[in-house]
Amino acid sequence: MYKQEFEQILKTKLPKSALIYGENPYAMEQYINLYIKKLGAADDKLKLYFDEYDLDQAKSYLSQSSLFGSTNLLIIKTEKAIPKKELESLLEIVDKNPDNYMLYIYYGLAKDIKTSMSLFRNSDNVEVRLFEPSIKESILVLQNKAKHIGLNIDYYGLEYLTIMLGNNLMLCSNELDKLSILGREITTNDIDELVFSQTPLSAEKLLIDVCNKKLMLKSINTLLDLGEDVNSILRATQNFLNQILLFQAYIKINGVVSSQDILGYKLPKHIEEQKATLANRIKSSKLLKAFEYILECELEIKSASAPQKETLLYSMFIELQNIL
């Protein structure tokens, strides 16, 4: 089911177990907090996040009586799909005890849990697919958050913040908490001065669209409207292509991908997979041609007059999409 249907169910009851996956980490955290609050499970919950997951520990926890006669809430977060047989054994224990609940928050690829989805398709065990919210949906969420914490910020301020942070609801929500400390109305000037711009992330989304032949010129408008100059966008473009080339070389040598080894830090799973996909798909000859073209454009743009720079930038991305 989708988010809207799940929200309707939550108005009347909490499903005993839920498999929640997709592209909305903020909503995932909100559902975890909702379960904890409604079940009064702040003290009785067990969190098994990523490498902490252990089947025996999970089964032992669900099999015991809750400490204070309330509920047992098992929360599992993982990027790796839990084997179907293990899920069956956990759901069996959950279903036997009315005081047991389980949330399975999955961050990996949907195809890897396809065989397990059937276990979560009844009134007590639900499967929920989440999608990345639109800008308008994010602003609505942030309006409710601002109202809840007593922060005075108008629609346009929230829109500006959302675009600046690449529609990352988690980051936006955290920034609202920080801005609330000021105790006054928040303006776009405050956001410019106090919020760290996520332009590299925004530029990266633009470049992924270019590689996928889905360039939208309004994405370039957005970067420029946020005050980013042409030179910073050029640097982000060169850095992105360089990373794709590094991913390509690493995969050819090792047969697998590891952003930790390639870049020295671990990327979010979906970004790592996006770059691996591009590295496998784009030929080395095309990447080298793209590098040469960007260098030519850099010289042309830097020697052009100010009014011409943006026009040349648009032309660069259109041709870059043709090359890749």
N, C-alpha and C positions, 0 to 999 in steps of 0.2 A: 504494500500500500504506500501511498504518498503522504506527505506531511499533513495536508489538510484533513485527510481521513483519520489519521492518528490523533490529531488535535481534538477531533470530535469524540473519539473514544475516551480520551483522557478527561473529558468533561464529566463522564459518568463513572469511570473506573480505571484502575491501573492494571493493564495486562500482567499476568504472572511473569512473563519473560518477553523480551524484545530484542530482535536483531536490528540494529540501527547502523546504516552505512551510507556513503555518498560524499557530497562535496560541501558540507556545511558544519564544520567543527564547532562553531558557536552554538548552533541548535543542539548538537550532541551533548555539550556541556550543560545546556539548560535542561534537557531531559533528565540527565543524571541528578542535577540539583532538585528537580521536581520530585523524583522518586524518593530521594533522601528526605526531603521535607515532608511529603505526604505520608510516608511510612514511619517517620520519626526514627530513621535509621542512622542518625549521625554517629552513634556509638556502636551499632551492631553491624555495620556494613563491612565488607571485605573487598578491597581494591586489588586486582591483579592486573597490572599494567605492563604490556609489551613482554619483555623477557621474564617478568615475574610470574607469568601464567604457568600454573602447575595443576594438572588434572587431579592428582591425589589431594592436594591442599584444598582445591575447590570443592571436591566431593566431601571431604572431611568437614569443611565449614558448613555446608548445606545439610549435612546429616546430624549435626549437633543441635541441641535446643538453644534457642536464642538466650543471651545472657540475662536479659531483663524481662523475659516473657513477651517480647514484642515480635519483631521480624528479623529475618536474615536477608540481607540484600547483597548479592554477589555482583560486582561490577568488573567486567573484563574489557580491557582495551587492547587491541592488537592490530598489527599490520599483516600478520601471517594468519591464514585461514586455519581455524581449529578443525581437526578431522571430524567428519560427520558422526562417527561412532562415539566420540568423546562428547559431542554436543547431546547426542541421544541419551547418554548416561546421566548428564547433568540435568537435562530437562525432565527425566524420569524422577529424579530426586525432588526437583522443584515442584512438580505436579502432585507428588504424594503429600507434601506438607503445605497447608494453607498459609503458613507464615513465611514461606520461602519465595524470593523474587530474584530474577537474574536479568541483567542488562549486558548484552554482548555488543560492544561498540567496535565496529570494524573499519579500519582505515585503508585496507588494501583494495585490490581490483575486484569488481563485482563478479567477474567470471570465475574467480577462485572459490566463491562460496555458493555457486549456483546449485550444487547438489544438496546443500544444507538448508536452502531457503524454504523447502517444503515442510521443514520441522516447525517453522514459525508462521503457519498460515491457518490458525484457528482463533477463536475468540480469546483464548488465554495466552497464546504464544503468537506474537505478531512480528512481521518483517516490514521494516520502514526504510524506504529509499529517499534520501534527501538530495536536493539539487542546490547548486550555488544560487543564493538569492539575487534578484535584480537590485539595481541601485535603489529603486523606489521601496522595495521590500526591506532592504537594509535600513533605509532612513526611518521607516515606520517602527522597526525594532528599536532603533536608537532614540526615537522620540519617546517611546515608552520607558526606555532606560533613563533618559534625562529627567523625565517626570518623576520617576521613582526615587532618584537621588537628589531631586530638587535643583537641577542644573538649568539655568536660563540660557538657552541657545535656540536660535530660530531654524526653520527648515533649510534655509540656504547655507547656514553654517554647518549643519549636519551633512548636507549634500557635498559641500566643499571638503569636509573631513573624510567622507566616504570615498570620494574620488582620489583624494591625496593618498589614502592608504590602500588603494587598489581594491576597494570593496571587501576588505578583510574585517569582518564583523568583530572578531576577537580583539584585534588591535584597536579598532574604533571604540569598542566598549571600555577597554583599559584606559584609553586616552580621555574618555569622558570622566572616568573616576579621578584622573589626575587634574583635569581642568576644573573639576568641582571644588578643588581646594581654594581656588581664587575667590570664591564666594560672591561672584558678580556675573553680569551678562557676558557671554563669550562671543567674540567677534571673529571674523576671518583673519584679522590681523593677529589676534591671540594664537590662532591655529598656526599661522605662518611662523610666529616667533617661538612657539613652545612645542609643536608637534614635529617629530622627525619625519621628513618626507621619505616615502617608500618608492621614489622614482625608479630605482633599479628594478624593482618588482614590476612596476607599471610598464616600463620599457620592455622588460622581459616578456610580458604578456603580448605586447605589440609584436615583438619579434617572433614569438611562437606562431602568432596569426600569420605573419609574413611567410614563414616556412610552410605553413599549412594552406597557403594560397587563399587566406581569408582576411587580407588587409582591409581595415576600415580606416579611412582618412580621419574620421572623428577621433580615433585613438591618439593620433598625432596632435590633433587640436587640444585634446585633454592635457597631454603632457606640457604643451606650450602654455596653455591657460593657467596651469599650476605654477608657472614661472620658471620652468626648466629651460635652460638655454640650449641652443643647437649643439654646442660643443659637448655638453654632458650627455646628450642623447647619442652623439657619435661615439663617445667613449663606451657607453653602455652597449651599443651595437657591436663594437669591436670585441668587447669582453665576452659577449654572448656567443659570437661566432668562434672565438678562441676556446670557450668551454665545450662547445659541440665537437670541435676538432679533438680536444683532449679526451672527451668521452669516447669518441670513435676509436682513437688509438688504444685506449685502455681495454675496450671491449674486444678489439681484434686480438690483443695479446692474451687477455685473461678469460674471455668468453662470458664474462659476467660484468655487472656494473656496480661500482661502489663510489658514491660521491665523496665519502670520507677519504678514500685513498686518492681520488683524482684532484679534489679541491682543498683537502685538509680540513673540511668540515662537512657534516651530514646535511644534505638538503631534505626538505619535506618529501615524503615518499612520492606524491603525485608529480612534483617538479622533477625529481630524479628520473622517474619513468618517462616523463615527457621528453627530457633531454636524451635519454637512451634511445627512445623511439626515433627521434630526429637524427641522431648519430648513425643509427642503423639504416635509415632511409636515404639520407642525402649523400651523394657520392663525394669522395675526397676532392675530385677535380672541380666540382661545383663550389665546394667550400673555399678552395684556393682562389677560384675566380671571383667569388664574393669578397674575399679579403682584398684582392687587388683593386676591385671596383670601389670598395669603401675608402681605400687609401687615396685613390684618384679624386673621389668626392670630397674627402677631407681637405685636400689642397684647394679644390675649387671653391668650397664653401668658406674656408677661412680667408680666402683672398677676395671674396665677393663683398659687396656693400650690404649693410644691415637689412634693407628691404628684400634683397635677393636671397638671403640665407635660408629663410623658411621655405621659399618656393623650391630651392634646390634640394632641401631636405625631403619634401614630398616626392619629388622626382626620384630621389635616391631610393626610397622605400619601394616605390612602384617597380623600378628596374631590378632592385634586389629580389623582389618576389618572383620576377621572371627568371632570374638566374637560378634561384633555389628550387 
